Amino acid sequence: MDSFMPACSRRSFLRAACALAALSLVGSVHAKSDNASGGGISLGQAEVNRKGELFHLSGAFEVQLSGTLENALLRGVQLTFIQAFEAERLRDFWLSEGLITLERSIRLSYNALLRQYYVSLSGTSSTHDSLESALRAVGDLRDWAVLNIKQMKRKSDFKAYIRMYLDIGQLPKPLQVNALASSARWQLDSGWQERSFKY
């Protein structure tokens, strides 16, 4: 038996379906804007290349601060970021061979009197007039020497794992509690990102 639906109910159904589609589209736009304003870290271009006796990691993370983190920075709170690197050699008939695990700290601070941002890494610091410029420096992998050829085996495939995150443990104690209670506004983490390379 054929089903029968009156024309008015069909129109109502179509109207309701269109309304639901519009609502879901608006919701997804709001979610995207919330994520954008909430800050984040993402890895752009990243490569491991040999230079003489060493392999260097080059590339950059894109770092965006949430409004909460930016306000904390402007009020004198130093933000410490960790860049992490791991590498392994792939093997055909056995588990991958772990080669190295490295970390380094990058500190971002603001001087309200001079209206300047400071980025410190491995004993060197740079001065920036804008937050955008400072965040580019924070995310820069800066030609990081990560492996020595003595650790490598020729004609092998390797995998690198790269990560960057805000070190919550370096915040002042009262802010650490805040960060744990409202992680979306305080915790920035790219997660582990993979890159392949050869020797």
Buried (B, 14 or more C-beta within 10 A) or exposed (E): EEEEEEEEEEEEEEEEEEEEEEEEEEEEEEEEEEEEEBBBBEBEEBEBEBEEEEBBBBBBBBBBBBEBBBEBBEEEBBBBBBBBBBBBBEEEEEEEBEBBEBEBEBBBBBEEEEEBBBBBBEEEEBEBEEBEBBBBBBBBBBEBBBBEEEBBEEEEBBBBBBBBBBBBEBBEEEBBEBBEEEEEBBBBBBEEBEBEBEB
